[in-house]
Amino acid sequence: MSLRKFFCTFPQALIQEPIISHTLNADFGVVPNIRAASITDQVAMVAVEIEGDLEAIEKSVSYMRDRGVQVDELAEGQDHPLV
């Protein structure tokens, strides 16, 4: 099992969709852990840890990017911008 950290920015059109809380686990078998979030009517910014098989994590990140989510991986020891 691997654990990777990401900072995700969701456009307005995707704010209402349960991409992290449901889809990542249901479709890719990874375990997302939301560490911080800031959500407005226009944008959602989410710091999330994703745990699972490395290939499944990569597929889940690709899925989010394909949907229009900006996904930036955080380096080891790097804090997310919501701190």
Sequence and secondary structure as in RCSB ss.txt:
>XXXX:A:sequence
MSLRKFFCTFPQALIQEPIISHTLNADFGVVPNIRAASITDQVAMVAVEIEGDLEAIEKSVSYMRDRGVQVDELA
EGQDHPLV
>XXXX:A:secstr
 EEEEEEEEEEGGGTTS IIIIIHHHHH  EEEEEEEEE SSEEEEEEEEEE HHHHHHHHHHHHHHT EEEE  
TT   TT 
